[in-house]
Amino acid sequence: MSTARQYLTNLIAQSVGRLCTFGVNFSIFVLIARAGGTEFFGRYSYVITFLNVFTQFADFGMTSVLGKDIAQVQGDKKSYWGNFLVLKTAFSLISVAIAVIAGYMMRKDLFLVLLIGSLFIPFLSARFFEPVFQVHRRPWLSMYSSLLYGAVYLLLSLLALGFSGDLLSVVLAFLIANIVYGVSAYYFTSRLIKPSFVIEPARMKQILVLAVPLGVSAFFTIVSGRVPIFMLAAMKSDFAVGMFNASYRFFEIFVMAGAILVGPFIPILSAKAMHDLASLKRISVMIMELVGIFGVSFAILMTFLAPVLIRTIFGESFVPAAPSLAILMWAGMLVFLSLFMSAVVLSMSVVHFAYWNTAAAAVISILLNYLWIPQYSFVGSAWALLLCEVFLSSTTLVFVIRHVGNPFQAAPWVKIAGANLTLLGILYFRPLGDDHLFLNVAAGVVVYGALIFILKVFPWNAIRLLGEVASKLKVRYAS
């Protein structure tokens, strides 16, 4: 099998697995929201968010290091794999201890559920097997584990909602599904490589040297995004938590889409950074223009469609979440942009700023939520998240400009801005009548598409770049 075909196979296998996991998670959130109502949904969201934060701490960047090392490690791979598992288990147990203490201090009314969930953190953090499947050319095993997780989670959640409907049973469905994923993934992995549990301090140090900065950055990132949940619960109510989390589900779609799409570009961007900086800048310009054409217009559409979207998916009782959804759509667009810009600077090995900018974003998030939640509740939290994303994307952009060059070209951006303002004007003034939202949306999309075509603003080199991703990408796999 050619390297390009092997790469695309890995990409498809990972994407299907992630889409399955996200789709099931999203569907169950909707079911719980509709069946349990806003207060119950808020409590469930709080528990899942709490566990996600400590799951991230349990990982602490080691999954990313595994993805880099497992195909390049010199010597006995079994020894590396065993030492990695020992470290991963140690961090997971530390995370369990911290989570139990934090759960008792933060929500005594939910402590039993938080306690039980915390004990399962080693399984919740068992999402690190994909690189092992890849280097042994068995990427579909990752998809099988994800499909099994999704089937078990959906079935148990339906049973929990249908027979008991209490919070603990619904959370247990989530926990058991993750046990099934972890056990099945480990079983599949054990058929490819069996760990050697001979402790080697040098190997552990090698893993930690790379993992710590990535873990610190990832932890601050998840704190800045999740802190509104905890502050809303402490300063407002579970109703406010439910409202914010309903809109946050859509924000996560941008994060997932960006994570899936940015991966294939990193090796090509790295190759360009080594041999052709001018080409790297052209790619950066193209990426910016694509985000301007598709991302900004999508955020504009969602600003006006937010009430309809919330009502259709979550139900009438969640319509108050529409303003926060409209705001988070713009934050999602910035996340998408930031992920691509981060890939560009990563190709230049410029990552040192990730220490302080993610920590600063977490501080900004806490401060703004503290100031705005009392008056604006979950809408204030949405604005705080948007401003954090403005800060993060602006910081990354500064380093792109410094090391690659300015990715903004005046001429195409004037056209892109004009087309987007036209779309905004049509949706705001509704020339086809105030009662015909969808007709106005359809008219706006048609006019917008026509302007993009007439003004010749679409970067057609994007198609050629996708061809490069498919045909020129060189990925090394260990036998």
C-alpha positions as CSV (number, residue, x, y, z in Angstrom):
1,M,0.0,0.0,0.0
2,S,1.4,3.4,-0.9
3,T,2.2,5.9,1.8
4,A,-0.5,8.3,0.5
5,R,-3.1,5.6,0.5
6,Q,-2.0,4.5,3.9
7,Y,-2.3,8.1,5.2
8,L,-5.8,8.5,3.8
9,T,-6.8,5.2,5.3
10,N,-5.6,6.4,8.7
11,L,-7.4,9.7,8.3
12,I,-10.7,8.1,7.3
13,A,-10.5,5.5,10.1
14,Q,-9.8,8.2,12.7
15,S,-12.5,10.6,11.3
16,V,-15.1,7.9,11.3
17,G,-14.3,7.0,14.9
18,R,-14.3,10.5,16.1
19,L,-17.5,11.4,14.2
20,C,-19.2,8.3,15.7
21,T,-18.1,9.3,19.2
22,F,-19.1,12.9,18.8
23,G,-22.4,12.0,17.2
24,V,-23.4,9.6,19.9
25,N,-22.3,12.1,22.6
26,F,-24.3,14.9,21.0
27,S,-27.3,12.7,20.5
28,I,-27.4,11.6,24.1
29,F,-27.0,15.2,25.3
30,V,-30.1,16.1,23.2
31,L,-32.0,13.1,24.6
32,I,-31.1,14.0,28.2
33,A,-32.0,17.6,27.6
34,R,-35.4,16.8,26.2
35,A,-36.2,14.0,28.7
36,G,-34.9,15.6,31.8
37,G,-35.4,19.4,31.3
38,T,-33.1,22.3,31.8
39,E,-32.2,21.7,35.5
40,F,-31.4,18.0,35.0
41,F,-29.5,18.7,31.9
42,G,-27.5,21.4,33.8
43,R,-26.5,18.9,36.5
44,Y,-25.5,16.2,33.9
45,S,-23.5,18.8,32.0
46,Y,-21.7,19.8,35.2
47,V,-20.7,16.2,36.0
48,I,-19.5,15.5,32.5
49,T,-17.5,18.7,32.3
50,F,-16.0,18.0,35.7
51,L,-14.8,14.6,34.6
52,N,-13.5,16.0,31.3
53,V,-11.3,18.5,33.0
54,F,-9.6,15.8,35.2
55,T,-9.5,13.4,32.2
56,Q,-7.4,16.0,30.4
57,F,-5.2,16.3,33.5
58,A,-4.7,12.5,33.5
59,D,-3.6,12.7,29.9
60,F,-1.2,15.6,30.4
61,G,0.1,15.7,26.8
62,M,1.2,12.1,26.8
63,T,-1.1,11.0,24.0
64,S,0.5,13.6,21.7
65,V,4.0,12.4,22.7
66,L,3.0,8.8,22.0
67,G,1.9,9.8,18.5
68,K,5.3,11.2,17.9
69,D,7.4,8.6,19.6
70,I,5.8,5.3,18.8
71,A,6.9,5.3,15.2
72,Q,10.4,6.7,15.9
73,V,11.4,5.1,19.1
74,Q,14.8,3.4,19.0
75,G,15.2,0.1,20.7
76,D,12.6,-2.1,22.2
77,K,9.1,-0.8,21.4
78,K,7.6,-3.2,24.0
79,S,9.7,-1.5,26.7
80,Y,8.6,2.0,25.6
81,W,4.9,0.9,25.5
82,G,5.2,-0.6,29.0
83,N,6.8,2.5,30.5
84,F,4.2,4.7,28.8
85,L,1.4,2.7,30.3
86,V,2.9,2.9,33.7
87,L,3.3,6.7,33.5
88,K,-0.3,7.0,32.1
89,T,-1.7,4.9,35.0
90,A,0.3,7.0,37.5
91,F,-1.1,10.3,36.2
92,S,-4.6,8.8,36.1
93,L,-4.5,7.8,39.7
94,I,-3.1,11.2,40.7
95,S,-6.0,12.7,38.8
96,V,-8.5,10.5,40.6
97,A,-7.2,11.6,44.0
98,I,-7.4,15.3,43.1
99,A,-10.8,14.9,41.5
100,V,-12.3,13.3,44.6
101,I,-11.1,16.2,46.8
102,A,-12.2,18.8,44.3
103,G,-15.6,17.2,43.9
104,Y,-16.2,17.2,47.6
105,M,-15.2,20.9,47.9
106,M,-17.2,22.1,44.8
107,R,-20.5,20.3,44.8
108,K,-21.5,18.4,48.0
109,D,-25.0,17.9,46.5
110,L,-23.5,16.0,43.6
111,F,-20.6,14.4,45.5
112,L,-21.7,10.8,45.2
113,V,-22.0,11.1,41.4
114,L,-18.7,13.0,41.1
115,L,-17.0,10.4,43.4
116,I,-18.1,7.5,41.4
117,G,-17.2,9.2,38.1
118,S,-13.8,10.2,39.4
119,L,-12.9,6.5,40.2
120,F,-13.4,5.8,36.4
121,I,-11.0,8.5,35.2
122,P,-8.4,5.9,34.2
123,F,-10.9,4.5,31.7
124,L,-12.1,8.0,30.6
125,S,-8.5,8.9,29.7
126,A,-8.0,5.7,27.7
127,R,-8.2,7.5,24.3
128,F,-4.5,7.1,23.4
129,F,-4.4,3.9,21.3
130,E,-4.8,5.4,17.8
131,P,-1.0,5.9,17.2
132,V,-0.3,2.3,18.0
133,F,-3.0,1.1,15.6
134,Q,-1.5,3.4,12.9
135,V,2.1,2.3,13.1
136,H,1.0,-1.3,12.9
137,R,-1.2,-0.5,9.9
138,R,-4.4,-1.4,11.7
139,P,-6.1,2.0,11.9
140,W,-9.6,0.5,11.6
141,L,-9.3,-1.1,15.0
142,S,-9.7,2.4,16.4
143,M,-13.0,2.8,14.6
144,Y,-14.2,-0.6,15.9
145,S,-13.6,0.5,19.5
146,S,-15.4,3.8,18.8
147,L,-18.4,2.1,17.2
148,L,-18.6,-0.3,20.2
149,Y,-18.4,2.6,22.6
150,G,-21.2,4.4,20.7
151,A,-23.5,1.4,20.6
152,V,-23.1,0.6,24.3
153,Y,-23.4,4.3,25.4
154,L,-26.6,4.8,23.4
155,L,-28.2,1.6,24.5
156,L,-27.4,2.1,28.2
157,S,-28.5,5.7,28.1
158,L,-31.9,4.8,26.6
159,L,-32.3,2.2,29.3
160,A,-31.3,4.6,32.1
161,L,-33.7,7.3,30.8
162,G,-36.5,4.9,30.2
163,F,-36.4,2.9,33.5
164,S,-34.9,5.1,36.2
165,G,-34.2,8.6,34.8
166,D,-32.0,9.6,37.8
167,L,-28.6,11.3,37.3
168,L,-26.4,8.5,38.6
169,S,-27.8,5.9,36.2
170,V,-27.3,8.2,33.2
171,V,-23.7,9.0,34.3
172,L,-23.1,5.3,34.8
173,A,-24.1,4.6,31.2
174,F,-21.3,7.0,30.1
175,L,-18.8,5.4,32.5
176,I,-19.6,1.9,31.4
177,A,-19.3,2.8,27.7
178,N,-15.9,4.2,28.4
179,I,-14.8,1.0,30.2
180,V,-16.0,-1.0,27.1
181,Y,-13.9,1.4,24.9
182,G,-10.8,1.1,27.0
183,V,-10.9,-2.7,27.4
184,S,-11.6,-3.3,23.7
185,A,-8.9,-0.9,22.6
186,Y,-6.4,-2.4,24.9
187,Y,-7.4,-5.9,23.7
188,F,-6.9,-4.9,20.1
189,T,-3.5,-3.3,20.9
190,S,-2.3,-6.3,22.8
191,R,-2.6,-8.4,19.6
192,L,-0.2,-6.0,18.0
193,I,2.3,-5.3,20.8
194,K,2.6,-6.6,24.3
195,P,4.0,-4.2,26.9
196,S,7.2,-4.9,28.9
197,F,6.7,-3.5,32.4
198,V,10.4,-3.1,33.2
199,I,10.8,0.4,34.6
200,E,13.3,2.5,32.7
201,P,13.7,6.0,34.3
202,A,15.4,7.3,31.2
203,R,12.4,6.4,29.0
204,M,10.0,8.0,31.4
205,K,12.0,11.1,31.5
206,Q,12.1,11.2,27.7
207,I,8.3,11.0,27.7
208,L,7.8,13.7,30.4
209,V,10.2,16.2,28.9
210,L,7.9,16.4,25.8
211,A,4.6,15.8,27.6
212,V,4.8,18.5,30.3
213,P,4.7,21.6,28.1
214,L,1.9,20.1,25.9
215,G,0.0,19.0,29.0
216,V,0.2,22.5,30.6
217,S,-1.0,24.1,27.5
218,A,-3.9,21.6,27.0
219,F,-4.9,21.9,30.6
220,F,-5.1,25.7,30.5
221,T,-7.0,25.5,27.2
222,I,-9.7,23.2,28.7
223,V,-9.9,25.3,31.9
224,S,-10.5,28.5,29.9
225,G,-13.3,26.7,28.0
226,R,-14.9,24.8,30.9
227,V,-14.5,27.3,33.7
228,P,-17.9,29.0,32.8
229,I,-19.7,25.7,33.7
230,F,-18.3,25.7,37.3
231,M,-18.7,29.5,37.8
232,L,-22.3,29.5,36.5
233,A,-23.2,26.7,38.9
234,A,-21.6,28.5,41.8
235,M,-22.9,32.0,40.9
236,K,-26.2,31.2,39.2
237,S,-27.9,27.8,38.9
238,D,-28.0,24.5,37.1
239,F,-30.5,26.1,34.7
240,A,-27.8,28.6,33.6
241,V,-25.3,25.6,33.3
242,G,-27.8,23.8,31.0
243,M,-28.4,26.9,28.8
244,F,-24.7,27.5,28.3
245,N,-23.9,23.8,27.7
246,A,-26.7,23.5,25.1
247,S,-25.0,26.2,23.0
248,Y,-21.5,24.9,23.8
249,R,-22.3,21.6,22.1
250,F,-22.4,23.4,18.8
251,F,-19.1,25.2,19.6
252,E,-17.5,21.8,20.0
253,I,-18.4,20.9,16.4
254,F,-16.0,23.6,15.2
255,V,-13.3,22.3,17.5
256,M,-13.8,18.7,16.2
257,A,-14.0,19.8,12.6
258,G,-10.8,21.8,12.9
259,A,-9.0,19.0,14.7
260,I,-9.9,16.5,11.9
261,L,-9.1,18.9,9.0
262,V,-5.9,20.4,10.3
263,G,-4.1,17.1,10.8
264,P,-3.4,16.3,7.1
265,F,-1.9,19.7,6.5
266,I,0.8,19.6,9.2
267,P,3.3,17.3,7.4
268,I,2.9,19.4,4.1
269,L,3.3,22.6,6.0
270,S,6.4,21.3,7.8
271,A,7.9,20.3,4.4
272,K,7.2,23.8,3.0
273,A,8.8,25.4,6.1
274,M,12.0,23.5,5.4
275,H,12.3,24.1,1.7
276,D,9.9,26.8,0.5
277,L,8.9,29.6,2.8
278,A,7.2,31.5,0.0
279,S,4.9,28.5,-0.6
280,L,4.2,28.3,3.1
281,K,3.1,31.9,3.1
282,R,0.9,31.3,0.0
283,I,-0.8,28.4,1.9
284,S,-1.3,30.7,4.9
285,V,-3.0,33.3,2.7
286,M,-5.2,30.7,1.2
287,I,-6.2,29.2,4.5
288,M,-7.2,32.7,5.8
289,E,-9.3,33.4,2.7
290,L,-11.1,30.1,3.0
291,V,-12.0,30.8,6.6
292,G,-13.1,34.2,5.5
293,I,-15.3,32.8,2.8
294,F,-16.8,29.8,4.6
295,G,-16.3,30.5,8.3
296,V,-17.5,34.1,8.6
297,S,-20.5,33.5,6.4
298,F,-21.5,30.4,8.4
299,A,-21.2,32.4,11.6
300,I,-23.5,35.1,10.1
301,L,-26.1,32.5,9.1
302,M,-26.0,30.8,12.6
303,T,-26.5,34.2,14.3
304,F,-29.9,34.5,12.7
305,L,-30.7,30.7,12.7
306,A,-29.7,30.2,16.4
307,P,-33.3,30.3,17.9
308,V,-34.6,27.9,15.2
309,L,-31.6,25.5,15.7
310,I,-31.9,25.4,19.5
311,R,-35.7,25.0,19.4
312,T,-35.5,22.2,16.8
313,I,-32.8,20.2,18.5
314,F,-33.2,20.8,22.3
315,G,-36.8,21.9,22.5
316,E,-38.7,25.1,23.4
317,S,-37.5,25.3,27.0
318,F,-33.9,25.8,25.7
319,V,-34.7,28.8,23.4
320,P,-33.2,31.3,26.0
321,A,-29.8,29.7,25.0
322,A,-30.1,31.1,21.5
323,P,-28.1,34.4,22.1
324,S,-25.2,32.5,23.6
325,L,-25.3,30.1,20.7
326,A,-25.0,33.0,18.2
327,I,-22.0,34.4,20.1
328,L,-20.3,31.0,20.4
329,M,-20.6,30.5,16.6
330,W,-18.2,33.4,16.1
331,A,-15.9,31.9,18.8
332,G,-16.0,28.6,16.9
333,M,-15.0,30.3,13.7
334,L,-12.0,31.8,15.5
335,V,-11.1,28.4,16.9
336,F,-11.1,26.9,13.4
337,L,-8.9,29.8,12.3
338,S,-6.6,29.4,15.3
339,L,-6.0,25.7,14.7
340,F,-4.8,26.3,11.2
341,M,-2.6,29.2,12.2
342,S,-1.2,27.0,15.0
343,A,-0.3,24.3,12.4
344,V,1.6,27.0,10.4
345,V,3.7,28.1,13.4
346,L,4.2,24.5,14.5
347,S,5.7,23.8,11.1
348,M,8.3,26.5,12.0
349,S,8.8,24.9,15.4
350,V,7.5,28.0,17.1
351,V,5.6,26.7,20.1
352,H,7.1,28.5,23.1
353,F,4.3,31.0,23.3
354,A,1.8,28.2,24.1
355,Y,2.9,28.3,27.7
356,W,1.9,31.8,28.5
357,N,-0.9,32.6,26.0
358,T,-3.1,29.6,27.1
359,A,-2.5,30.5,30.8
360,A,-3.3,34.1,30.1
361,A,-6.5,33.0,28.3
362,A,-7.5,31.0,31.4
363,V,-7.0,34.0,33.6
364,I,-9.0,36.2,31.2
365,S,-11.8,33.7,31.2
366,I,-12.0,33.5,35.0
367,L,-11.9,37.3,35.3
368,L,-14.5,38.0,32.7
369,N,-16.9,35.3,33.9
370,Y,-16.6,36.7,37.5
371,L,-17.5,40.2,36.2
372,W,-20.2,39.3,33.8
373,I,-22.0,36.2,35.2
374,P,-23.9,38.2,37.9
375,Q,-25.5,40.5,35.4
376,Y,-25.5,38.6,32.1
377,S,-25.5,34.9,33.3
378,F,-24.7,32.4,30.6
379,V,-24.7,35.0,27.8
380,G,-21.9,36.8,29.7
381,S,-20.0,33.5,29.7
382,A,-20.4,33.2,25.9
383,W,-19.0,36.7,25.5
384,A,-16.1,35.8,27.8
385,L,-15.3,32.7,25.7
386,L,-15.4,34.7,22.5
387,L,-13.0,37.3,23.8
388,C,-10.7,34.5,25.0
389,E,-10.7,33.1,21.5
390,V,-10.0,36.6,20.1
391,F,-6.9,36.8,22.3
392,L,-5.7,33.3,21.4
393,S,-6.1,33.7,17.7
394,S,-4.6,37.2,17.7
395,T,-1.6,35.9,19.6
396,T,-1.1,33.1,17.1
397,L,-1.5,35.5,14.2
398,V,1.3,37.7,15.5
399,F,3.7,34.8,15.4
400,V,2.5,33.8,12.0
401,I,3.2,37.3,10.7
402,R,6.6,37.4,12.5
403,H,7.8,34.1,11.1
404,V,6.0,33.5,7.9
405,G,4.6,36.9,6.8
406,N,1.3,38.7,6.7
407,P,-1.4,36.2,5.5
408,F,-3.9,39.0,4.8
409,Q,-4.0,40.5,1.3
410,A,-6.0,43.7,0.9
411,A,-7.7,43.1,-2.4
412,P,-9.3,39.7,-1.8
413,W,-10.3,40.7,1.7
414,V,-12.1,43.8,0.6
415,K,-14.2,41.5,-1.7
416,I,-14.7,38.9,1.0
417,A,-15.8,41.6,3.5
418,G,-18.2,43.1,0.9
419,A,-19.8,39.7,0.2
420,N,-20.2,38.9,3.9
421,L,-21.7,42.4,4.6
422,T,-24.2,41.8,1.8
423,L,-25.2,38.5,3.3
424,L,-25.5,40.2,6.7
425,G,-27.6,43.0,5.2
426,I,-30.1,40.5,3.6
427,L,-30.5,38.6,6.8
428,Y,-30.9,41.7,8.9
429,F,-33.4,43.7,6.7
430,R,-35.2,40.6,5.3
431,P,-36.3,42.0,2.0
432,L,-38.6,39.0,1.4
433,G,-40.6,39.7,4.6
434,D,-40.0,39.4,8.3
435,D,-42.1,36.2,8.4
436,H,-40.0,34.4,5.8
437,L,-36.7,33.7,7.5
438,F,-35.7,30.7,5.4
439,L,-36.6,32.4,2.2
440,N,-34.3,35.3,3.2
441,V,-31.6,32.8,4.2
442,A,-31.9,31.0,0.9
443,A,-31.7,34.4,-1.0
444,G,-28.7,35.5,1.1
445,V,-26.8,32.3,0.4
446,V,-27.5,32.5,-3.4
447,V,-26.5,36.2,-3.6
448,Y,-23.4,35.5,-1.4
449,G,-22.3,32.5,-3.6
450,A,-22.9,34.6,-6.8
451,L,-20.7,37.4,-5.4
452,I,-17.9,35.0,-4.5
453,F,-18.0,33.7,-8.0
454,I,-18.4,37.0,-9.8
455,L,-15.6,38.7,-7.7
456,K,-13.3,35.7,-8.4
457,V,-12.3,35.6,-4.8
458,F,-12.3,31.8,-4.2
459,P,-8.6,30.5,-3.9
460,W,-8.7,27.7,-6.4
461,N,-5.2,26.7,-5.4
462,A,-7.0,25.0,-2.5
463,I,-7.9,22.2,-4.8
464,R,-4.3,21.7,-5.8
465,L,-3.2,21.7,-2.2
466,L,-5.7,18.9,-1.4
467,G,-4.1,17.0,-4.3
468,E,-0.7,17.5,-2.6
469,V,-2.1,16.1,0.6
470,A,-3.3,13.0,-1.2
471,S,-0.3,12.4,-3.5
472,K,2.8,13.9,-2.0
473,L,2.5,13.4,1.7
474,K,5.3,11.2,3.1
475,V,4.5,9.4,6.3
476,R,6.9,6.8,7.8
477,Y,5.5,3.8,9.5
478,A,7.4,1.3,11.6
479,S,6.9,-2.3,10.8
